Amino acid sequence: MFIRKRRKPVSEINVVPYIDVMLVLLVIFMATASVVAQGVKVDLPKAEAQTIETEEDEMMIVSVDAEGLYYLNVADSPQAAMAAQNIADLVKARLEVAPATPVVVNGDGKVDYEKVVDLMVLLQRAGVPSVGLMTDPDE
């Protein structure tokens, strides 16, 4: 006859499956965090809008007209439309010389929102730390 030994119940928790689940969740959160965090950083005012105290020739004004064409006030010919990459190059070069120069976007009221966002992303990639938005005063 065989004598069977009775095993004692083990009171330890097997944590290996929990570690696997945790690692899978970590990978999922890391993958989705980059998708969720897209956007353009805009410094919103804390109070009513105030005018920027600076001379107009110091400030860089990037304009978007109703057709979606871009203009830059510090370019060789400010009244001529420019390609987006040319504006980025000029803004980047100006900021290397004078990094405290404010950059302001002057968008037409009838232009697509997408064009203004594209311009802000372009300026962000050119190294602009903060972008202001121009408005007409309420009368």
N, C-alpha and C positions, 0 to 999 in steps of 0.2 A: 503494500500500500504506500501510496505517496502521501507525504504530509505537506500540506499547503501552508505557506506562511501568509499571514495576513499583512497587507501593506498598510502603513499608516497614511492617513490623508495628508497631502502636502498643502500647507497653508500659504505658499508663495504664489504671487500673481505673475503670470507670464507676460512680460511687457513688450516682447518683440513685435507682436501684431500692432500694438499701439504706436510703436516707433515708426513702423511702415506707414500707417495711416497719417501720422504727423508729417512725415517727409513728403508724402503725396500732396497733402494740403499746402505745405510750404511751397512746393513747386507751382501749384495752381495759383497761389496768391502772388508769387513773384512774376508769373507770366501775365496775370491780369492787371497788376499794378502799373505796368508800363503803358497799357492801353487806356486805363482810366485817367491817368495823370497828364493827358495831352491838353494843350491849350496855350493861350497867349497870356502872359502875365501883364496885367494892367493895374496900375496904382490908382485906385478909386479915391476920390476926395472924401474927407471926413465931414466936410461942411459944404456950404454953398460954393459954387465955382468962383474962383478969383482969377484975376488976370495975372499972367506971369510977368514979373518985374525984370525985364531984360530989353536990351535994344534989339530991334528987328534984324539988323545985320549980323548979330551974334547967333541968333536962333536959326536952326535948320527947319524949314517947313517943307514937308513932303505932301503934295496935293494929289487928290484923285478926282478927276472930273466925272461928269455924268456918264460918259462913254467908257470909263474904267481906265483911262490913260493916266500915267504918272508924270509928275513934274517935281523939280527940286529948285528951291529959290537960290541956292548957292552954286548952281551949275553955270556953265559958260553962257548958255541962253536959257534963262528960267521960263520963257514962254513956249519953249519947244518940248514936246512929249519925249520921254526917255524910256528906255527898256528897264525892266526891274533890276537886272543884274548891274547895269550902269549906275543906278541909284545906290544900290548896296555898296558898290566899290567906292563911290564918292563919299558916302556917309562914313564908311569905315576909315577912309583916308583922313577925313576931317576930324574924326574922333581920336585918331592917333596923334594928331597935332594938338587938339584942344579937347581933352576928354570930358570937360564939364559943359560942353555945348549942349543946350536943350534941343531935343528933337520933338517936333509936333506934327501930327497928321491933320491935314485939312481935307476932309471928305465932303463931296457934294451930297446933298440930301437925297438925291435920286439914284446914287450909285448903289450897286448890290453890296450887301453886307460882306459877302465873301471877298470882294475886292479889297475892302478895308482890312479884313483879317489877314489876307494874303500879304498886304503891305506891312502890317505889324509883325508878322512872322519873318518877313524879309529883313526888317530893321533889327529884330531880335537876333537873327543870325549874323548880322553885320556888326554886332557888338553894342547895340544901344541898350543901356541898362534900364531906362524908363522912357515910355512914350506918352506924350500928352495929346489930347484931342482938342482941336479948335472948335469953338461954337460961336454963333452970332449972339450978341446980347439980346435979351427979350425986350421988346419996346412996349 
